[in-house]
Amino acid sequence: MAKVTRDDVARLAGTSTAVVSYVINNGPRPVAPATRERVLAAIKELGYRPDRVAQAMASRRTDLIGMIVPDARQPFFAEMAHAVEQAAAERGKMVLVGNSDYLDEREVHYLRAFLGMRVSGLILVSQGPSEHAAAEIDAWDARVVLLHRRPEAIEDVAVVTDDIGGAQLTTRHLLEHGHAYVACLGITESTPTIGDPVADHIEGWRRAMAEAGIPTEGRLFEAPYNRYDAYEIALRILSAPDRPTAIACATDDQAIGVLRAARELRIDVPGELAVAGFDDVKEAALTDPPLTTVASDRPAMARAAVDLLLDDSLRVSGSRRERLRLFPSRLVVRRSCGCN
């Protein structure tokens, strides 16, 4: 059977191949509703499938968006990638996801690979300071939107959460339960201090403690962001004779590890230990007890990132602050903090 072409669709619909192209690509020119219906009916009747490779070669762009995350195994990044995929689908785009594994060279590898595929743009959840990534972006003159994290080295528009404000909400809430102090779990020795959400969570914790006149020295514990390492560290913290009675974790995954350690040590949560996380991953509502945490509107952030990537009218030049899209945080109160 001969391959169905765009000419065949145009002939059956009684229109030009240019109009068929406008319908398939949703532009660049508008098509009258009645004409659009005729074209779509012809496409369905003939079983026409656009040659995406040929389209990409002609336009030097594909219908793909590249997205780089540190580790899609972590629930937060998995849920964020899914939100971006849904937002991209609404715009007729597909998403390719690469994991940097918190390694600079892997981040650069995916930047080069995706840009070499002529993606429409890149959404980057950076793994760190990203000086090498910044150089790569400049070399390709790439269209990039930063999501969740805003490394100082990269000047592109960023969509982020109010991480400092969210951590302040959590710490204040735990202190209101009458704890003498709130410990903080969530930093590693390599954590950057600028543009990193976890560093901002720690800054919010420090500010809330300072507001209450409570010192923070010796009350910040280093831990990777995943539940498995956090569990091991929490076992040591909670086995100490001067263990804290409240812990604010920089991520929900860490808090899940803390809850597991407390259960193993037979420490009642929230009776003897209050725990809070950050991110409000779906699993947070199903932990035992359900986890108090901080939420942001991930679907809205994903849509904003995709829109900024694809719409020239939304892109902003100017100061770093003017290129920032800051989404508010909100406290999600569940039983792990001591609330019923």
Phi and psi restraints in degrees (value plus and minus 20) as a CYANA .aco file:
   2 ALA   PHI     -87.3   -47.3
   2 ALA   PSI     126.4   166.4
   3 LYS   PHI     -89.4   -49.4
   3 LYS   PSI     113.8   153.8
   4 VAL   PHI     -93.5   -53.5
   4 VAL   PSI     112.1   152.1
   5 THR   PHI    -131.9   -91.9
   5 THR   PSI     152.0   192.0
   6 ARG   PHI     -85.1   -45.1
   6 ARG   PSI     -52.5   -12.5
   7 ASP   PHI     -81.2   -41.2
   7 ASP   PSI     -59.6   -19.6
   8 ASP   PHI     -82.2   -42.2
   8 ASP   PSI     -62.0   -22.0
   9 VAL   PHI     -84.1   -44.1
   9 VAL   PSI     -64.7   -24.7
  10 ALA   PHI     -82.0   -42.0
  10 ALA   PSI     -61.7   -21.7
  11 ARG   PHI     -83.3   -43.3
  11 ARG   PSI     -66.0   -26.0
  12 LEU   PHI     -87.9   -47.9
  12 LEU   PSI     -56.8   -16.8
  13 ALA   PHI    -100.6   -60.6
  13 ALA   PSI     -32.2     7.8
  14 GLY   PHI      51.3    91.3
  14 GLY   PSI      20.4    60.4
  15 THR   PHI    -163.3  -123.3
  15 THR   PSI    -193.0  -153.0
  16 SER   PHI    -111.9   -71.9
  16 SER   PSI     141.8   181.8
  17 THR   PHI     -86.0   -46.0
  17 THR   PSI     -49.1    -9.1
  18 ALA   PHI     -83.2   -43.2
  18 ALA   PSI     -61.9   -21.9
  19 VAL   PHI     -85.6   -45.6
  19 VAL   PSI     -60.0   -20.0
  20 VAL   PHI     -77.9   -37.9
  20 VAL   PSI     -62.6   -22.6
  21 SER   PHI     -82.5   -42.5
  21 SER   PSI     -61.2   -21.2
  22 TYR   PHI     -83.1   -43.1
  22 TYR   PSI     -57.9   -17.9
  23 VAL   PHI     -87.9   -47.9
  23 VAL   PSI     -65.9   -25.9
  24 ILE   PHI     -83.8   -43.8
  24 ILE   PSI     -59.0   -19.0
  25 ASN   PHI    -118.8   -78.8
  25 ASN   PSI     -15.4    24.6
  26 ASN   PHI      35.5    75.5
  26 ASN   PSI      22.8    62.8
  27 GLY   PHI     118.4   158.4
  27 GLY   PSI    -194.3  -154.3
  28 PRO   PHI    -101.5   -61.5
  28 PRO   PSI     -28.0    12.0
  29 ARG   PHI    -129.1   -89.1
  29 ARG   PSI     128.9   168.9
  30 PRO   PHI     -92.0   -52.0
  30 PRO   PSI     133.4   173.4
  31 VAL   PHI    -145.2  -105.2
  31 VAL   PSI     115.3   155.3
  32 ALA   PHI     -78.3   -38.3
  32 ALA   PSI     121.8   161.8
  33 PRO   PHI     -73.3   -33.3
  33 PRO   PSI     -63.1   -23.1
  34 ALA   PHI     -84.5   -44.5
  34 ALA   PSI     -59.8   -19.8
  35 THR   PHI     -87.0   -47.0
  35 THR   PSI     -62.0   -22.0
  36 ARG   PHI     -78.7   -38.7
  36 ARG   PSI     -62.3   -22.3
  37 GLU   PHI     -83.5   -43.5
  37 GLU   PSI     -59.5   -19.5
  38 ARG   PHI     -84.3   -44.3
  38 ARG   PSI     -60.7   -20.7
  39 VAL   PHI     -85.8   -45.8
  39 VAL   PSI     -65.4   -25.4
  40 LEU   PHI     -83.9   -43.9
  40 LEU   PSI     -57.3   -17.3
  41 ALA   PHI     -85.3   -45.3
  41 ALA   PSI     -59.5   -19.5
  42 ALA   PHI     -86.5   -46.5
  42 ALA   PSI     -60.8   -20.8
  43 ILE   PHI     -79.7   -39.7
  43 ILE   PSI     -64.9   -24.9
  44 LYS   PHI     -86.2   -46.2
  44 LYS   PSI     -63.4   -23.4
  45 GLU   PHI     -84.7   -44.7
  45 GLU   PSI     -60.0   -20.0
  46 LEU   PHI    -106.4   -66.4
  46 LEU   PSI     -34.4     5.6
  47 GLY   PHI      50.2    90.2
  47 GLY   PSI      14.7    54.7
  48 TYR   PHI     -91.3   -51.3
  48 TYR   PSI     115.6   155.6
  49 ARG   PHI    -144.1  -104.1
  49 ARG   PSI      97.9   137.9
  50 PRO   PHI     -80.4   -40.4
  50 PRO   PSI     124.8   164.8
  51 ASP   PHI    -105.2   -65.2
  51 ASP   PSI      74.6   114.6
  52 ARG   PHI     -85.1   -45.1
  52 ARG   PSI     -52.1   -12.1
  53 VAL   PHI     -85.0   -45.0
  53 VAL   PSI     -64.9   -24.9
  54 ALA   PHI     -84.1   -44.1
  54 ALA   PSI     -60.2   -20.2
  55 GLN   PHI     -80.8   -40.8
  55 GLN   PSI     -62.9   -22.9
  56 ALA   PHI     -85.2   -45.2
  56 ALA   PSI     -59.6   -19.6
  57 MET   PHI     -85.2   -45.2
  57 MET   PSI     -58.0   -18.0
  58 ALA   PHI     -90.5   -50.5
  58 ALA   PSI     -62.1   -22.1
  59 SER   PHI    -112.6   -72.6
  59 SER   PSI     -30.5     9.5
  60 ARG   PHI      40.8    80.8
  60 ARG   PSI       3.1    43.1
  61 ARG   PHI    -164.4  -124.4
  61 ARG   PSI     127.3   167.3
  62 THR   PHI    -126.0   -86.0
  62 THR   PSI     156.8   196.8
  63 ASP   PHI    -108.9   -68.9
  63 ASP   PSI       6.1    46.1
  64 LEU   PHI    -127.2   -87.2
  64 LEU   PSI     125.3   165.3
  65 ILE   PHI    -137.2   -97.2
  65 ILE   PSI     110.1   150.1
  66 GLY   PHI    -108.0   -68.0
  66 GLY   PSI     118.9   158.9
  67 MET   PHI    -153.3  -113.3
  67 MET   PSI     107.9   147.9
  68 ILE   PHI    -135.3   -95.3
  68 ILE   PSI     106.3   146.3
  69 VAL   PHI    -145.0  -105.0
  69 VAL   PSI     137.7   177.7
  70 PRO   PHI     -86.2   -46.2
  70 PRO   PSI     -62.2   -22.2
  71 ASP   PHI    -183.8  -143.8
  71 ASP   PSI      82.2   122.2
  72 ALA   PHI     -90.1   -50.1
  72 ALA   PSI     -27.5    12.5
  73 ARG   PHI     -93.4   -53.4
  73 ARG   PSI     -44.3    -4.3
  74 GLN   PHI     -95.0   -55.0
  74 GLN   PSI     112.7   152.7
  75 PRO   PHI     -74.1   -34.1
  75 PRO   PSI     -60.0   -20.0
  76 PHE   PHI     -80.3   -40.3
  76 PHE   PSI     -68.3   -28.3
  77 PHE   PHI     -89.5   -49.5
  77 PHE   PSI     -54.1   -14.1
  78 ALA   PHI     -83.5   -43.5
  78 ALA   PSI     -64.2   -24.2
  79 GLU   PHI     -89.2   -49.2
  79 GLU   PSI     -55.7   -15.7
  80 MET   PHI     -87.3   -47.3
  80 MET   PSI     -61.9   -21.9
  81 ALA   PHI     -82.6   -42.6
  81 ALA   PSI     -59.4   -19.4
  82 HIS   PHI     -84.7   -44.7
  82 HIS   PSI     -60.1   -20.1
  83 ALA   PHI     -84.0   -44.0
  83 ALA   PSI     -60.4   -20.4
  84 VAL   PHI     -85.2   -45.2
  84 VAL   PSI     -61.2   -21.2
  85 GLU   PHI     -80.2   -40.2
  85 GLU   PSI     -62.8   -22.8
  86 GLN   PHI     -85.2   -45.2
  86 GLN   PSI     -63.7   -23.7
  87 ALA   PHI     -84.0   -44.0
  87 ALA   PSI     -59.3   -19.3
  88 ALA   PHI     -86.7   -46.7
  88 ALA   PSI     -59.3   -19.3
  89 ALA   PHI     -81.3   -41.3
  89 ALA   PSI     -55.3   -15.3
  90 GLU   PHI     -83.5   -43.5
  90 GLU   PSI     -42.6    -2.6
  91 ARG   PHI    -122.5   -82.5
  91 ARG   PSI      -8.6    31.4
  92 GLY   PHI      55.8    95.8
  92 GLY   PSI       3.7    43.7
  93 LYS   PHI    -136.0   -96.0
  93 LYS   PSI     137.0   177.0
  94 MET   PHI    -134.4   -94.4
  94 MET   PSI     137.4   177.4
  95 VAL   PHI    -137.6   -97.6
  95 VAL   PSI     111.7   151.7
  96 LEU   PHI    -124.1   -84.1
  96 LEU   PSI     110.0   150.0
  97 VAL   PHI    -133.5   -93.5
  97 VAL   PSI     111.5   151.5
  98 GLY   PHI    -143.3  -103.3
  98 GLY   PSI     125.2   165.2
  99 ASN   PHI    -122.6   -82.6
  99 ASN   PSI     102.5   142.5
 100 SER   PHI     -98.6   -58.6
 100 SER   PSI     -37.0     3.0
 101 ASP   PHI      35.7    75.7
 101 ASP   PSI      11.1    51.1
 102 TYR   PHI      40.2    80.2
 102 TYR   PSI       8.1    48.1
 103 LEU   PHI    -137.8   -97.8
 103 LEU   PSI     109.7   149.7
 104 ASP   PHI     -77.8   -37.8
 104 ASP   PSI     -64.1   -24.1
 105 GLU   PHI     -87.2   -47.2
 105 GLU   PSI     -52.4   -12.4
 106 ARG   PHI     -91.1   -51.1
 106 ARG   PSI     -57.0   -17.0
 107 GLU   PHI     -81.6   -41.6
 107 GLU   PSI     -66.5   -26.5
 108 VAL   PHI     -84.8   -44.8
 108 VAL   PSI     -58.5   -18.5
 109 HIS   PHI     -76.5   -36.5
 109 HIS   PSI     -67.3   -27.3
 110 TYR   PHI     -92.1   -52.1
 110 TYR   PSI     -53.8   -13.8
 111 LEU   PHI     -77.0   -37.0
 111 LEU   PSI     -70.2   -30.2
 112 ARG   PHI     -83.7   -43.7
 112 ARG   PSI     -63.2   -23.2
 113 ALA   PHI     -84.0   -44.0
 113 ALA   PSI     -67.9   -27.9
 114 PHE   PHI     -88.5   -48.5
 114 PHE   PSI     -62.3   -22.3
 115 LEU   PHI     -86.6   -46.6
 115 LEU   PSI     -52.2   -12.2
 116 GLY   PHI     -86.8   -46.8
 116 GLY   PSI     -44.0    -4.0
 117 MET   PHI    -103.3   -63.3
 117 MET   PSI     -18.6    21.4
 118 ARG   PHI      41.6    81.6
 118 ARG   PSI      24.7    64.7
 119 VAL   PHI     -83.3   -43.3
 119 VAL   PSI     137.6   177.6
 120 SER   PHI     -87.3   -47.3
 120 SER   PSI     -43.1    -3.1
 121 GLY   PHI     152.5   192.5
 121 GLY   PSI     156.1   196.1
 122 LEU   PHI    -145.0  -105.0
 122 LEU   PSI     115.7   155.7
 123 ILE   PHI    -127.9   -87.9
 123 ILE   PSI      99.2   139.2
 124 LEU   PHI    -134.3   -94.3
 124 LEU   PSI      96.5   136.5
 125 VAL   PHI    -117.2   -77.2
 125 VAL   PSI      76.0   116.0
 126 SER   PHI     -86.4   -46.4
 126 SER   PSI     130.5   170.5
 127 GLN   PHI    -114.0   -74.0
 127 GLN   PSI     -30.0    10.0
 128 GLY   PHI    -199.5  -159.5
 128 GLY   PSI    -171.0  -131.0
 129 PRO   PHI     -80.0   -40.0
 129 PRO   PSI     -56.4   -16.4
 130 SER   PHI      46.9    86.9
 130 SER   PSI      15.8    55.8
 131 GLU   PHI     -82.8   -42.8
 131 GLU   PSI     -60.9   -20.9
 132 HIS   PHI     -88.0   -48.0
 132 HIS   PSI     -58.2   -18.2
 133 ALA   PHI     -83.4   -43.4
 133 ALA   PSI     -60.9   -20.9
 134 ALA   PHI     -80.4   -40.4
 134 ALA   PSI     -61.9   -21.9
 135 ALA   PHI     -84.1   -44.1
 135 ALA   PSI     -59.3   -19.3
 136 GLU   PHI     -86.3   -46.3
 136 GLU   PSI     -62.6   -22.6
 137 ILE   PHI     -81.7   -41.7
 137 ILE   PSI     -62.9   -22.9
 138 ASP   PHI     -84.5   -44.5
 138 ASP   PSI     -59.5   -19.5
 139 ALA   PHI     -84.4   -44.4
 139 ALA   PSI     -57.0   -17.0
 140 TRP   PHI    -108.9   -68.9
 140 TRP   PSI     -29.6    10.4
 141 ASP   PHI      31.8    71.8
 141 ASP   PSI      28.9    68.9
 142 ALA   PHI    -102.7   -62.7
 142 ALA   PSI     130.5   170.5
 143 ARG   PHI    -107.7   -67.7
 143 ARG   PSI      97.0   137.0
 144 VAL   PHI    -155.2  -115.2
 144 VAL   PSI     120.4   160.4
 145 VAL   PHI    -142.2  -102.2
 145 VAL   PSI     109.4   149.4
 146 LEU   PHI    -104.9   -64.9
 146 LEU   PSI     119.2   159.2
 147 LEU   PHI    -150.5  -110.5
 147 LEU   PSI     113.1   153.1
 148 HIS   PHI      56.8    96.8
 148 HIS   PSI     -61.5   -21.5
 149 ARG   PHI    -151.0  -111.0
 149 ARG   PSI     124.2   164.2
 150 ARG   PHI    -148.9  -108.9
 150 ARG   PSI      61.7   101.7
 151 PRO   PHI     -83.5   -43.5
 151 PRO   PSI     125.0   165.0
 152 GLU   PHI     -82.9   -42.9
 152 GLU   PSI     -50.1   -10.1
 153 ALA   PHI     -90.3   -50.3
 153 ALA   PSI     -42.7    -2.7
 154 ILE   PHI    -128.1   -88.1
 154 ILE   PSI     108.0   148.0
 155 GLU   PHI    -115.4   -75.4
 155 GLU   PSI     -21.8    18.2
 156 ASP   PHI     -86.5   -46.5
 156 ASP   PSI     145.2   185.2
 157 VAL   PHI     -79.3   -39.3
 157 VAL   PSI     123.7   163.7
 158 ALA   PHI    -149.6  -109.6
 158 ALA   PSI     122.9   162.9
 159 VAL   PHI    -137.8   -97.8
 159 VAL   PSI      92.8   132.8
 160 VAL   PHI    -158.1  -118.1
 160 VAL   PSI     148.0   188.0
 161 THR   PHI    -117.1   -77.1
 161 THR   PSI     134.3   174.3
 162 ASP   PHI     -94.5   -54.5
 162 ASP   PSI      60.9   100.9
 163 ASP   PHI     -90.1   -50.1
 163 ASP   PSI     -58.6   -18.6
 164 ILE   PHI     -84.9   -44.9
 164 ILE   PSI     -67.8   -27.8
 165 GLY   PHI     -82.2   -42.2
 165 GLY   PSI     -58.6   -18.6
 166 GLY   PHI     -84.1   -44.1
 166 GLY   PSI     -62.2   -22.2
 167 ALA   PHI     -88.1   -48.1
 167 ALA   PSI     -53.2   -13.2
 168 GLN   PHI     -84.0   -44.0
 168 GLN   PSI     -62.0   -22.0
 169 LEU   PHI     -78.1   -38.1
 169 LEU   PSI     -66.6   -26.6
 170 THR   PHI     -82.5   -42.5
 170 THR   PSI     -68.5   -28.5
 171 THR   PHI     -84.4   -44.4
 171 THR   PSI     -63.6   -23.6
 172 ARG   PHI     -80.2   -40.2
 172 ARG   PSI     -62.1   -22.1
 173 HIS   PHI     -82.7   -42.7
 173 HIS   PSI     -63.3   -23.3
 174 LEU   PHI     -85.4   -45.4
 174 LEU   PSI     -59.8   -19.8
 175 LEU   PHI     -84.8   -44.8
 175 LEU   PSI     -53.8   -13.8
 176 GLU   PHI     -85.3   -45.3
 176 GLU   PSI     -36.9     3.1
 177 HIS   PHI    -100.8   -60.8
 177 HIS   PSI     -19.8    20.2
 178 GLY   PHI      75.6   115.6
 178 GLY   PSI      -8.9    31.1
 179 HIS   PHI     -92.0   -52.0
 179 HIS   PSI     123.5   163.5
 180 ALA   PHI     -84.7   -44.7
 180 ALA   PSI     -54.4   -14.4
 181 TYR   PHI    -178.9  -138.9
 181 TYR   PSI     148.3   188.3
 182 VAL   PHI    -139.7   -99.7
 182 VAL   PSI     102.4   142.4
 183 ALA   PHI     -99.1   -59.1
 183 ALA   PSI     139.5   179.5
 184 CYS   PHI    -146.8  -106.8
 184 CYS   PSI     112.1   152.1
 185 LEU   PHI    -137.2   -97.2
 185 LEU   PSI     101.3   141.3
 186 GLY   PHI     138.2   178.2
 186 GLY   PSI       8.4    48.4
 187 ILE   PHI    -154.9  -114.9
 187 ILE   PSI     127.2   167.2
 188 THR   PHI    -136.8   -96.8
 188 THR   PSI     144.1   184.1
 189 GLU   PHI     -81.1   -41.1
 189 GLU   PSI     -48.0    -8.0
 190 SER   PHI    -111.2   -71.2
 190 SER   PSI     -17.2    22.8
 191 THR   PHI     -84.7   -44.7
 191 THR   PSI     103.2   143.2
 192 PRO   PHI     -87.4   -47.4
 192 PRO   PSI     141.9   181.9
 193 THR   PHI    -122.1   -82.1
 193 THR   PSI     -32.2     7.8
 194 ILE   PHI    -137.4   -97.4
 194 ILE   PSI     105.5   145.5
 195 GLY   PHI      58.3    98.3
 195 GLY   PSI     -16.2    23.8
 196 ASP   PHI    -118.3   -78.3
 196 ASP   PSI     107.5   147.5
 197 PRO   PHI     -79.3   -39.3
 197 PRO   PSI     -61.6   -21.6
 198 VAL   PHI     -85.0   -45.0
 198 VAL   PSI     -60.2   -20.2
 199 ALA   PHI     -81.1   -41.1
 199 ALA   PSI     -56.9   -16.9
 200 ASP   PHI     -89.8   -49.8
 200 ASP   PSI     -55.1   -15.1
 201 HIS   PHI     -81.2   -41.2
 201 HIS   PSI     -61.7   -21.7
 202 ILE   PHI     -86.5   -46.5
 202 ILE   PSI     -59.4   -19.4
 203 GLU   PHI     -83.2   -43.2
 203 GLU   PSI     -61.4   -21.4
 204 GLY   PHI     -83.0   -43.0
 204 GLY   PSI     -59.6   -19.6
 205 TRP   PHI     -81.4   -41.4
 205 TRP   PSI     -66.3   -26.3
 206 ARG   PHI     -79.8   -39.8
 206 ARG   PSI     -63.2   -23.2
 207 ARG   PHI     -84.7   -44.7
 207 ARG   PSI     -63.0   -23.0
 208 ALA   PHI     -86.2   -46.2
 208 ALA   PSI     -58.3   -18.3
 209 MET   PHI     -85.8   -45.8
 209 MET   PSI     -60.8   -20.8
 210 ALA   PHI     -84.4   -44.4
 210 ALA   PSI     -60.3   -20.3
 211 GLU   PHI     -77.1   -37.1
 211 GLU   PSI     -55.7   -15.7
 212 ALA   PHI    -107.0   -67.0
 212 ALA   PSI     -20.5    19.5
 213 GLY   PHI      51.8    91.8
 213 GLY   PSI       9.7    49.7
 214 ILE   PHI    -131.6   -91.6
 214 ILE   PSI     108.0   148.0
 215 PRO   PHI     -89.2   -49.2
 215 PRO   PSI     132.1   172.1
 216 THR   PHI    -128.2   -88.2
 216 THR   PSI     -27.1    12.9
 217 GLU   PHI     -78.6   -38.6
 217 GLU   PSI     110.0   150.0
 218 GLY   PHI      56.6    96.6
 218 GLY   PSI     -13.1    26.9
 219 ARG   PHI    -135.9   -95.9
 219 ARG   PSI     -11.3    28.7
 220 LEU   PHI    -129.6   -89.6
 220 LEU   PSI     104.6   144.6
 221 PHE   PHI    -135.0   -95.0
 221 PHE   PSI     114.7   154.7
 222 GLU   PHI     -98.7   -58.7
 222 GLU   PSI     115.9   155.9
 223 ALA   PHI    -181.1  -141.1
 223 ALA   PSI     120.6   160.6
 224 PRO   PHI     -81.1   -41.1
 224 PRO   PSI     150.4   190.4
 225 TYR   PHI    -104.9   -64.9
 225 TYR   PSI     -25.2    14.8
 226 ASN   PHI    -116.5   -76.5
 226 ASN   PSI     140.8   180.8
 227 ARG   PHI     -89.0   -49.0
 227 ARG   PSI     -49.6    -9.6
 228 TYR   PHI     -90.9   -50.9
 228 TYR   PSI     -68.5   -28.5
 229 ASP   PHI     -91.0   -51.0
 229 ASP   PSI     -56.3   -16.3
 230 ALA   PHI     -82.2   -42.2
 230 ALA   PSI     -56.8   -16.8
 231 TYR   PHI     -79.5   -39.5
 231 TYR   PSI     -66.5   -26.5
 232 GLU   PHI     -82.7   -42.7
 232 GLU   PSI     -62.5   -22.5
 233 ILE   PHI     -90.2   -50.2
 233 ILE   PSI     -58.5   -18.5
 234 ALA   PHI     -83.7   -43.7
 234 ALA   PSI     -54.2   -14.2
 235 LEU   PHI     -77.3   -37.3
 235 LEU   PSI     -62.8   -22.8
 236 ARG   PHI     -89.7   -49.7
 236 ARG   PSI     -64.4   -24.4
 237 ILE   PHI     -82.5   -42.5
 237 ILE   PSI     -64.1   -24.1
 238 LEU   PHI    -101.1   -61.1
 238 LEU   PSI     -31.8     8.2
 239 SER   PHI    -107.7   -67.7
 239 SER   PSI     -30.0    10.0
 240 ALA   PHI     -94.4   -54.4
 240 ALA   PSI     129.4   169.4
 241 PRO   PHI     -85.5   -45.5
 241 PRO   PSI     -46.8    -6.8
 242 ASP   PHI    -124.9   -84.9
 242 ASP   PSI      18.7    58.7
 243 ARG   PHI     -79.7   -39.7
 243 ARG   PSI     129.4   169.4
 244 PRO   PHI     -91.3   -51.3
 244 PRO   PSI     140.7   180.7
 245 THR   PHI    -122.8   -82.8
 245 THR   PSI     -24.3    15.7
 246 ALA   PHI    -169.9  -129.9
 246 ALA   PSI     115.7   155.7
 247 ILE   PHI    -151.8  -111.8
 247 ILE   PSI     105.7   145.7
 248 ALA   PHI    -120.4   -80.4
 248 ALA   PSI     100.4   140.4
 249 CYS   PHI    -119.5   -79.5
 249 CYS   PSI     127.4   167.4
 250 ALA   PHI     -94.9   -54.9
 250 ALA   PSI     -39.7     0.3
 251 THR   PHI    -159.6  -119.6
 251 THR   PSI     135.6   175.6
 252 ASP   PHI     -83.5   -43.5
 252 ASP   PSI     -56.3   -16.3
 253 ASP   PHI     -80.3   -40.3
 253 ASP   PSI     -61.0   -21.0
 254 GLN   PHI     -82.8   -42.8
 254 GLN   PSI     -63.7   -23.7
 255 ALA   PHI     -82.4   -42.4
 255 ALA   PSI     -55.8   -15.8
 256 ILE   PHI     -83.8   -43.8
 256 ILE   PSI     -58.4   -18.4
 257 GLY   PHI     -84.4   -44.4
 257 GLY   PSI     -58.7   -18.7
 258 VAL   PHI     -85.8   -45.8
 258 VAL   PSI     -62.3   -22.3
 259 LEU   PHI     -80.9   -40.9
 259 LEU   PSI     -59.3   -19.3
 260 ARG   PHI     -85.1   -45.1
 260 ARG   PSI     -62.9   -22.9
 261 ALA   PHI     -83.4   -43.4
 261 ALA   PSI     -62.1   -22.1
 262 ALA   PHI     -82.8   -42.8
 262 ALA   PSI     -60.7   -20.7
 263 ARG   PHI     -83.1   -43.1
 263 ARG   PSI     -61.8   -21.8
 264 GLU   PHI     -86.1   -46.1
 264 GLU   PSI     -53.9   -13.9
 265 LEU   PHI    -109.4   -69.4
 265 LEU   PSI     -15.7    24.3
 266 ARG   PHI      39.3    79.3
 266 ARG   PSI      19.7    59.7
 267 ILE   PHI    -118.3   -78.3
 267 ILE   PSI     102.3   142.3
 268 ASP   PHI     -93.9   -53.9
 268 ASP   PSI     109.1   149.1
 269 VAL   PHI    -135.1   -95.1
 269 VAL   PSI      99.5   139.5
 270 PRO   PHI    -121.9   -81.9
 270 PRO   PSI     -12.5    27.5
 271 GLY   PHI     -77.5   -37.5
 271 GLY   PSI     -65.5   -25.5
 272 GLU   PHI    -126.9   -86.9
 272 GLU   PSI     -37.3     2.7
 273 LEU   PHI    -168.7  -128.7
 273 LEU   PSI     104.8   144.8
 274 ALA   PHI    -115.8   -75.8
 274 ALA   PSI     117.9   157.9
 275 VAL   PHI    -151.9  -111.9
 275 VAL   PSI     117.9   157.9
 276 ALA   PHI    -157.0  -117.0
 276 ALA   PSI     130.6   170.6
 277 GLY   PHI    -138.2   -98.2
 277 GLY   PSI    -180.6  -140.6
 278 PHE   PHI    -174.1  -134.1
 278 PHE   PSI     107.8   147.8
 279 ASP   PHI     109.0   149.0
 279 ASP   PSI     -50.5   -10.5
 280 ASP   PHI      33.9    73.9
 280 ASP   PSI      34.9    74.9
 281 VAL   PHI     -87.7   -47.7
 281 VAL   PSI     138.8   178.8
 282 LYS   PHI     -77.5   -37.5
 282 LYS   PSI     -55.3   -15.3
 283 GLU   PHI     -84.7   -44.7
 283 GLU   PSI     -41.9    -1.9
 284 ALA   PHI     -80.2   -40.2
 284 ALA   PSI     -50.4   -10.4
 285 ALA   PHI     -98.2   -58.2
 285 ALA   PSI     -30.9     9.1
 286 LEU   PHI    -130.6   -90.6
 286 LEU   PSI     -19.4    20.6
 287 THR   PHI     -91.0   -51.0
 287 THR   PSI     150.4   190.4
 288 ASP   PHI    -142.9  -102.9
 288 ASP   PSI      85.5   125.5
 289 PRO   PHI     -96.3   -56.3
 289 PRO   PSI     146.1   186.1
 290 PRO   PHI     -76.1   -36.1
 290 PRO   PSI     124.2   164.2
 291 LEU   PHI    -112.2   -72.2
 291 LEU   PSI     105.8   145.8
 292 THR   PHI     -90.6   -50.6
 292 THR   PSI     116.4   156.4
 293 THR   PHI    -177.7  -137.7
 293 THR   PSI    -196.9  -156.9
 294 VAL   PHI    -136.7   -96.7
 294 VAL   PSI     112.1   152.1
 295 ALA   PHI    -135.5   -95.5
 295 ALA   PSI     133.2   173.2
 296 SER   PHI    -152.2  -112.2
 296 SER   PSI     147.2   187.2
 297 ASP   PHI    -106.3   -66.3
 297 ASP   PSI      64.7   104.7
 298 ARG   PHI     -81.0   -41.0
 298 ARG   PSI     -64.0   -24.0
 299 PRO   PHI     -78.1   -38.1
 299 PRO   PSI     -61.4   -21.4
 300 ALA   PHI     -87.3   -47.3
 300 ALA   PSI     -58.9   -18.9
 301 MET   PHI     -84.3   -44.3
 301 MET   PSI     -60.8   -20.8
 302 ALA   PHI     -83.9   -43.9
 302 ALA   PSI     -63.9   -23.9
 303 ARG   PHI     -82.8   -42.8
 303 ARG   PSI     -61.2   -21.2
 304 ALA   PHI     -81.8   -41.8
 304 ALA   PSI     -62.1   -22.1
 305 ALA   PHI     -84.3   -44.3
 305 ALA   PSI     -64.2   -24.2
 306 VAL   PHI     -86.3   -46.3
 306 VAL   PSI     -63.5   -23.5
 307 ASP   PHI     -82.5   -42.5
 307 ASP   PSI     -64.2   -24.2
 308 LEU   PHI     -82.4   -42.4
 308 LEU   PSI     -53.5   -13.5
 309 LEU   PHI     -90.1   -50.1
 309 LEU   PSI     -58.6   -18.6
 310 LEU   PHI    -119.1   -79.1
 310 LEU   PSI     -43.7    -3.7
 311 ASP   PHI    -123.6   -83.6
 311 ASP   PSI      93.3   133.3
 312 ASP   PHI     -80.6   -40.6
 312 ASP   PSI     -54.0   -14.0
 313 SER   PHI     -86.5   -46.5
 313 SER   PSI     -40.3    -0.3
 314 LEU   PHI    -113.7   -73.7
 314 LEU   PSI     -32.2     7.8
 315 ARG   PHI     -95.5   -55.5
 315 ARG   PSI     120.2   160.2
 316 VAL   PHI    -140.2  -100.2
 316 VAL   PSI     113.4   153.4
 317 SER   PHI    -127.7   -87.7
 317 SER   PSI     146.2   186.2
 318 GLY   PHI     104.8   144.8
 318 GLY   PSI    -170.7  -130.7
 319 SER   PHI     -90.7   -50.7
 319 SER   PSI     142.2   182.2
 320 ARG   PHI     -79.7   -39.7
 320 ARG   PSI     -57.9   -17.9
 321 ARG   PHI     -86.3   -46.3
 321 ARG   PSI     -57.1   -17.1
 322 GLU   PHI     -88.8   -48.8
 322 GLU   PSI     -40.9    -0.9
 323 ARG   PHI    -115.0   -75.0
 323 ARG   PSI      -4.4    35.6
 324 LEU   PHI    -124.3   -84.3
 324 LEU   PSI     112.6   152.6
 325 ARG   PHI    -132.5   -92.5
 325 ARG   PSI      84.8   124.8
 326 LEU   PHI    -121.4   -81.4
 326 LEU   PSI     100.9   140.9
 327 PHE   PHI    -120.6   -80.6
 327 PHE   PSI     119.6   159.6
 328 PRO   PHI     -91.1   -51.1
 328 PRO   PSI     135.9   175.9
 329 SER   PHI    -121.4   -81.4
 329 SER   PSI     134.2   174.2
 330 ARG   PHI    -159.4  -119.4
 330 ARG   PSI     125.1   165.1
 331 LEU   PHI    -101.5   -61.5
 331 LEU   PSI     108.7   148.7
 332 VAL   PHI    -128.0   -88.0
 332 VAL   PSI      87.7   127.7
 333 VAL   PHI    -110.4   -70.4
 333 VAL   PSI     102.8   142.8
 334 ARG   PHI    -150.5  -110.5
 334 ARG   PSI    -186.8  -146.8
 335 ARG   PHI     -99.1   -59.1
 335 ARG   PSI     -37.4     2.6
 336 SER   PHI     -85.7   -45.7
 336 SER   PSI     -37.5     2.5
 337 CYS   PHI    -111.7   -71.7
 337 CYS   PSI     -31.5     8.5
 338 GLY   PHI      93.3   133.3
 338 GLY   PSI     -23.4    16.6
 339 CYS   PHI    -102.8   -62.8
 339 CYS   PSI     125.5   165.5
